[in-house]
Amino acid sequence: MVTEKTYTTFDISKICGVYPTTVANWVDRGELKASVTPGGHRRVNAIELKTFLVSHRMAVPKELSDSDEVKILVVDDDKVVLDSIVKILDYTKKYTIFIAKDGFQAGTSVIEHDPALIIMDIMLPGIDGFKVCETVRKKNKKVRIIAVTGYNTEDIKDKIIKCGADAFLSKPFEMKELMAKIDELLGKNREKEENRRP
């Protein structure tokens, strides 16, 4: 669970990679909720800090992460598709969501956030989804991957599954279809974890 520790503007500046004055401005503008000590120092509790980081798609340090938190990375260079998927996942309030708009960002985000599931368009700028999928799978056997594309052919489907994807959806797809795949794959992850317990 999140601890009751409080953070100074200096602490938060190190976490976010910004100047302490930037953090102070966030507080003063009401973007980051904080209390003020009698000496005029700003203090932010752990829950408010985590809420702020998640809502701004920033990395959440391990000390702020809940052990049962389920992280999903959504990768797509189409803003409409990306926003639609994020909106439906946000609505469920079950997941912490991170986004990437190309293959390079996706690779970085996987290392930084260690998601349980990746929803990824295959045709990405830079490093394509096939290569990203292959690279991720070599380094992480546990992560589940749902590949999505507008190029719905058997060749494409076979190729992405061979690269390590667990499931395939062709665009346009129904959001309920996506949610069913997510539940199925994350359910399989939970079963595997439970079977490993002594």
N, C-alpha and C positions, 0 to 999 in steps of 0.2 A: 504494500500500500504506500501511498505518497506520505512522506513524513511531514511533521509540523514545523520543520526548519524554516527560518525566514532568510531572505536573500537581500543583500545590499545592491545598490546600482552598480557597484564595482564587480560584485559576483556575477550579476546578470550580463554585464558587458563582456566578461570573459566567456560566458556560455554562448552568447550570440555573436561574438566577434565584432562588437561595435564599441564606440566610446561611451563612458559613463554618462556623459551629457545627453547622448541619444536616448539612453534608458530613462533618464530624468525627464526628458521631453515626452516620452511615451506615457509616463505616469502623469505629468502635468496636463496632457491632453485627454486623459481618462482612458487611454487605450490599454494600459496595464494598471490594474487595481493595486493600490498600496496603502499602507498606513504610514503615518509620519510620527517620529519620536518627538519628545519634548524639545530635543536639540535641533529639530528640523531635518533629521535624516529619514530618507524613504526606506521602507522595509516591505518586501513582497513575500507573502507566504507561498509555500510550495504548490498548493493547489492552484492559486491564481497564476503563478508562473507557468505551470504545466499547461493550463488552459490557453494562455497567451501564445506559448510556443506551438502548440498543436494547431490553433486557429490561424497562425501565420506560416504553417508548413515548415517550421524550423525543427532541427534535431532536438529530441528530448533526451537529456543525459540519463544514464542508468539510474542514478539516485532518485530521479523523479518518475521513473517508469513503474507502473503496476505490473506485478508478475504475471497476471492473467490478461494483460493487454494484447489485443490481436491487431497486428499492423498489416496494412495492405498498401502496396505500391501500384499506382495506376500510371501506365506509360502510353501516351498517345500524342502525336503532333497536331491532331485535329482538336481545336479548343472546344468546339461544340460537343463532341463525343466525350472528351475529358471532363468537361463541366457536368455533363449529364450523369456520368458514372459516379463522380465525386458527390454530386447532390443526392443521389439515391443511397449511397453508402453512408453519408453524413446523417441522412434521415433516420436510419436504423439505430444510430447512436451505439453501435456495437463495436466499431472499429476505429483505429487511429489511421488516418489516411495520409499518404505522401504522394507527390506527383513528380513525373519527369516527362520532358517533351522530346527527348531524343535518346538514342542508344547510350551515349556517353553519360548523360545524367542518370540514366537507369542503372548503369553499372556502379556509379558512385553512390547512388541512393541505397542500393542493395548492401553495400559494404557498411555504410553509415547507419542504416536503420534496421537491418536484418529482418525484413518482412516475412510474415508467415505465408503470404500469397502475393503473386504479381499478376495483374491484368495488363496484358501488353499487346499493342498493335504490332504486327509483323513488319510492315513497311514503314520504317522509321528513317529520318534523316541521319546522316553520319553512319554509325554502326547499325546495321539492320537487325530486326528482331530475331532472325535465325541465329546470328552470331551471339547476340546478347543471351538468348535462351541457352545456347550451348555452353557459353562461358559460365553463366550462373549455375547451371546444373552440375558442371565439373567441380565447382567450389562448394555447393550447398545442395545436399541430397534431400533435405527436409522441406525446403520451400516448394509450394505448389504454384504452378504457372498455368494461367488461362491465356491462350493466344487468340487474338481477334484480328480479322482482316476483311476487306471488301473483295479480295480475290479468292473466291470460294471455288477452288478446284481440288480434285483428289490429290494431285501432285503436291500442291501447297500444303494441304492438310497432312499428308504423309511425311513431308519434309520437316514440318514444325514439330510433329510428334517425335520424329527421330532425333531432333535437336534437344528433346527433353521436356516439351510441354506436356501437361497432364490432361488438358482439355482444349477444345477448339470451338470458337463461335464465329459465324460469318456475319458481317454487317449487311444490312441493319438487323439488330437482334432486339428482342423484347427484354426489358430490364428484369422481368420475373424469371426469364430464362438464365440471365447472368446470375441472379441471386440464388437460383437453384443450384447452379454449378459451384458457386462459392460455398454454400452450405454443405454440399456433397464433399468437396475437396477438404474443407476445414474440418468436417466431421471425420474424414478418414485420418487426418493428422492427429485428432484427439484420440481416436481409437488406437493408433500406433503408439502414442505416448503412454496411454493407459496399459497397453499390453507389455510395455517395457518395464513398468513399475514392478518391484518385487512383491 
